[in-house]
């Protein structure tokens, strides 16, 4: 039986489909039996809609905290702080009293595509890209604000401030409209000048807003305190505790999986995918096709995100005659690498890294009468690995060894064949995180660090469950398949 070490921190992870919360001890170990998960869901539509009522998510967060404190019992008195992470690139508009005027728009909402294209024409894109660390794209807030002002001017006129989801939730709990937003969460908006750690005034002017329409900025280590009476009574164990500013979920995954320097690269595949490194020091240059987000004043998260990941598997389950998901690995293990002759652009939910197209869709080339459903699935999963390799080439140019990829996320951890394929395609070892909740663990570590309980982000290193080594023969086959995908991309998307 695990003997936990006090003090404890409460970690809250606001994901796109659920809110997870739990207690972690002084060594960042999750307290068994206290973890909870509360589902929530966005409204999605074929026109690109991806939105959710802000209070619906807030209620899910509050319910998760209620249940954790109930399960924690006497341990609640030993909690020293509260850490938060949140799904990135969220925004909603609030009125003068702080009430929601709009729903929460997520990174997956693509209705702003025409507005993004117009911004690309108006802006000096490379200069703004360097300042903000992101390409103009539907994932980010600039195009979203333009879209709202164009399509719903009567709604936009009521917006006094644009805030991310976590900042809105804090404003309710602390009863103030001057709640701060972390540099980390704010950098995911595409509005932060990452070099000056301020809102990018030049870009704001193009959107018809100024700094008064956005939250005050601060490091995530500087907490909010002073719950209003309703929540102070509801969560008496948290009444006088620091609530650290929310960080982006991607940053939390890196920390939780132990990928806290350039020797370890985090590879995450949930519904979508991402590859990231965390570096310390001045803001680095951003290779064209990637992004750079700030974790705090002296750390940068550099990498690329994909709109494809586990959703590829779900699409295949919904549309192809496939064996049960439990039988996938056995079926895939019998397949030869890329022998099916199919080339796939896996953009069923659009493209982010590395081309940042606003109109990309999925594409199959090479389907024949003899093609089987499992071959289509294999080709799709391999195609996602090729996209990861593109990011790896930009993220670690010229480096073929000396680093390890750490994989996490249920979509890939449950498919050993896909893990081996990633290793073969990337040509490096891929370790699988043994931590059950990398994101929540990372959020807990950041809280422990801010409290001064940890003096570095890897005081107690993350565990690796298994390591996959590349098969050189397979790597050569996949290199040729990557070339075919690249040619198809250039032919169709330029």
VENFENWO-V192865 format. One record per residue. N is the residue number from 1. PSI is psi as a letter, one per 30 degrees, with the letter a starting at -180 (NA if undefined). OMEGA is omega in whole degrees, 0 to 359 (* if undefined). BURIAL is + if it has 16 or more other ideal C-beta (glycine too) atoms within 10 Angstrom, else -. Layout:
BEGIN
n: <N	N>
psi: <PSI	PSI>
omega: <OMEGA	OMEGA>
burial: <BURIAL	BURIAL>
END
This chain:
BEGIN
n: <1	2	3	4	5	6	7	8	9	10	11	12	13	14	15	16	17	18	19	20	21	22	23	24	25	26	27	28	29	30	31	32	33	34	35	36	37	38	39	40	41	42	43	44	45	46	47	48	49	50	51	52	53	54	55	56	57	58	59	60	61	62	63	64	65	66	67	68	69	70	71	72	73	74	75	76	77	78	79	80	81	82	83	84	85	86	87	88	89	90	91	92	93	94	95	96	97	98	99	100	101	102	103	104	105	106	107	108	109	110	111	112	113	114	115	116	117	118	119	120	121	122	123	124	125	126	127	128	129	130	131	132	133	134	135	136	137	138	139	140	141	142	143	144	145	146	147	148	149	150	151	152	153	154	155	156	157	158	159	160	161	162	163	164	165	166	167	168	169	170	171	172	173	174	175	176	177	178	179	180	181	182	183	184	185	186	187	188	189	190	191	192	193	194	195	196	197	198	199	200	201	202	203	204	205	206	207	208	209	210	211	212	213	214	215	216	217	218	219	220	221	222	223	224	225	226	227	228	229	230	231	232	233	234	235	236	237	238	239	240	241	242	243	244	245	246	247	248	249	250	251	252	253	254	255	256	257	258	259	260	261	262	263	264	265	266	267	268	269	270	271	272	273	274	275	276	277	278	279	280	281	282	283	284	285	286	287	288	289	290	291	292	293	294	295	296	297	298	299	300	301	302	303	304	305	306	307	308	309	310	311	312	313	314	315	316	317	318	319	320	321	322	323	324	325	326	327	328	329	330	331	332	333	334	335	336	337	338	339	340	341	342	343	344	345	346	347	348	349	350	351	352	353	354	355	356	357	358	359	360	361	362	363	364	365	366	367	368	369	370	371	372	373	374	375	376	377	378	379	380	381	382	383	384	385	386	387	388	389	390	391	392	393	394	395	396	397	398	399	400	401	402	403	404	405	406	407	408	409	410	411	412	413	414	415	416	417	418	419	420	421	422	423	424	425	426	427	428	429	430	431	432	433	434	435	436	437	438	439	440	441	442	443	444	445	446	447	448	449	450	451	452	453	454	455	456	457	458	459	460	461	462	463	464	465	466	467	468	469	470	471	472	473	474	475	476	477	478	479	480	481	482	483	484	485	486	487	488	489	490	491	492	493	494>
psi: <k	k	j	l	k	l	l	l	k	k	k	k	j	j	l	f	f	l	k	k	l	l	k	k	a	f	g	h	k	k	j	k	f	f	k	l	k	j	l	l	l	l	k	l	l	f	g	g	k	j	l	k	k	e	f	e	e	e	e	e	e	e	e	e	e	e	e	e	e	e	e	e	b	f	f	e	f	g	k	f	l	k	k	k	l	k	k	l	h	l	k	l	k	l	a	f	g	g	k	k	f	l	l	k	k	l	f	f	j	g	f	g	e	e	e	e	e	e	e	e	e	e	l	i	e	e	e	e	e	e	e	f	g	l	k	k	l	f	f	l	e	e	e	e	e	e	e	e	e	e	f	i	e	e	e	e	f	f	k	e	k	k	l	l	e	e	e	e	e	e	e	e	e	f	h	l	g	g	k	l	k	l	e	e	e	e	f	f	f	g	f	k	j	f	e	f	h	l	k	j	e	e	e	e	e	f	f	g	l	a	f	f	g	l	l	k	l	l	k	f	f	j	l	k	l	h	k	l	e	e	f	e	e	e	i	e	f	g	e	g	l	k	j	k	k	k	l	k	e	e	e	e	e	e	e	f	g	g	i	g	a	g	f	k	k	k	j	k	j	b	e	a	l	l	k	l	l	k	l	k	a	l	k	l	l	j	k	k	f	a	l	k	k	k	e	a	f	g	k	k	j	k	a	k	l	k	f	l	b	f	f	e	e	e	e	e	e	f	f	l	j	l	l	l	f	f	f	e	e	e	e	e	f	f	k	k	k	g	f	f	g	k	k	k	j	h	h	f	g	l	k	c	k	f	f	h	k	f	g	k	l	k	k	k	k	g	k	l	e	f	k	l	e	f	e	e	e	e	e	e	e	e	e	e	e	e	e	e	e	e	e	e	e	e	e	i	k	f	j	f	l	g	l	k	k	j	k	l	k	e	e	e	f	g	i	e	e	e	e	e	e	e	e	e	e	f	g	l	k	j	k	k	k	f	k	e	i	e	e	e	e	e	e	e	e	e	e	e	e	e	f	g	e	k	f	l	f	h	e	j	k	l	k	k	e	l	k	k	k	k	j	e	e	e	e	e	e	e	e	e	e	e	e	e	e	e	e	e	e	e	e	e	f	NA>
omega: <182	175	185	183	175	5	180	172	175	180	180	181	180	180	184	181	179	172	178	178	179	176	176	182	185	177	179	174	180	180	184	176	182	182	176	176	180	184	169	184	178	167	179	181	185	179	179	180	170	186	181	178	184	182	175	178	180	179	178	178	182	178	179	179	177	186	178	181	177	180	184	180	184	179	180	181	182	177	182	181	182	178	182	161	186	173	190	175	173	176	170	176	178	181	186	178	179	180	181	174	180	167	172	175	182	178	186	180	186	183	182	184	179	181	176	180	179	177	179	178	185	188	165	192	180	181	180	177	180	182	186	181	181	173	173	187	180	179	191	191	183	179	180	178	177	181	181	181	180	188	181	185	179	176	180	181	180	183	175	182	173	183	173	185	184	178	176	181	178	181	177	184	182	173	182	176	180	176	184	174	181	173	184	180	183	180	177	180	187	181	184	170	190	180	181	183	177	175	184	188	179	179	180	180	178	183	180	177	175	186	179	179	181	181	170	184	180	173	181	181	180	191	167	178	172	176	175	189	183	184	176	178	182	182	186	180	183	192	186	186	173	172	183	182	184	172	176	184	179	177	180	179	179	182	183	180	179	181	188	173	188	176	180	182	179	176	185	176	169	173	175	183	176	173	189	167	178	182	180	180	180	179	182	171	182	174	182	182	180	175	176	177	177	169	177	183	187	178	180	174	184	180	180	180	181	175	179	181	177	177	175	179	181	177	181	178	182	192	181	176	185	173	177	184	178	182	183	186	180	180	182	180	181	185	173	183	171	181	183	179	182	174	187	162	194	189	181	177	181	182	166	178	6	184	177	177	177	181	181	174	180	182	173	174	178	177	179	177	184	184	181	178	182	175	177	178	179	181	180	180	176	182	177	177	179	178	176	180	176	178	179	179	180	185	183	186	176	182	179	179	177	175	179	174	177	184	175	182	186	185	182	180	179	180	179	178	181	177	178	179	177	179	180	182	182	181	178	178	178	176	181	181	178	180	184	181	183	183	180	178	178	178	178	180	179	176	178	178	180	179	182	179	172	177	174	188	178	179	173	188	175	182	177	183	184	179	178	180	184	173	188	180	177	180	180	178	182	177	178	179	176	179	179	178	179	179	179	179	181	180	187	186	174	*>
burial: <-	-	-	+	-	-	-	+	+	+	+	+	+	+	+	+	-	-	+	+	+	+	+	+	+	+	-	+	+	+	+	-	-	+	+	+	+	+	-	+	-	+	-	-	-	-	-	-	+	+	+	+	+	+	+	-	+	+	-	+	+	+	-	+	+	-	+	+	+	-	+	+	-	-	+	+	-	+	+	+	+	+	+	+	+	+	+	+	+	+	+	+	+	+	-	-	-	+	-	+	+	+	+	+	+	+	+	+	+	+	+	+	+	-	+	+	-	-	+	+	-	-	+	-	-	-	-	+	+	+	+	+	+	+	+	+	+	+	+	+	+	+	+	+	+	+	+	+	+	-	-	-	-	-	-	+	-	-	+	-	+	+	+	+	+	+	+	+	+	+	+	+	+	+	-	-	-	-	+	+	+	+	+	+	+	+	+	+	+	+	+	+	+	+	-	-	+	-	+	+	-	-	+	+	-	-	+	-	+	-	-	-	+	+	+	-	+	+	+	+	+	-	+	+	-	-	+	-	-	-	+	-	-	+	+	-	+	+	-	-	+	+	+	+	+	+	+	+	+	+	+	+	+	+	+	+	+	+	+	+	-	+	-	+	+	+	+	+	+	+	+	+	+	+	+	+	+	+	+	-	-	-	+	-	-	+	+	-	+	+	+	+	+	+	+	+	-	-	+	+	+	+	+	+	+	+	+	+	+	+	+	+	+	-	+	+	-	-	-	-	-	+	-	-	-	-	-	+	+	-	+	+	-	-	+	-	+	+	-	+	-	+	+	+	+	+	+	+	+	+	+	+	+	+	+	+	+	+	-	+	-	+	+	+	+	-	-	-	-	-	-	-	-	+	+	+	+	+	+	+	+	+	+	+	+	+	+	+	+	+	+	+	+	+	+	+	-	-	-	-	-	-	+	+	+	+	+	+	+	-	+	+	+	+	+	+	+	+	+	+	+	+	+	+	+	+	+	+	+	+	+	+	+	-	+	-	+	+	+	+	+	+	+	+	+	+	+	+	+	+	+	-	+	+	-	-	+	-	-	-	-	+	-	+	-	-	-	+	-	+	+	-	-	+	+	-	+	+	-	-	+	+	-	+	+	-	-	+	+	-	-	-	-	->
END
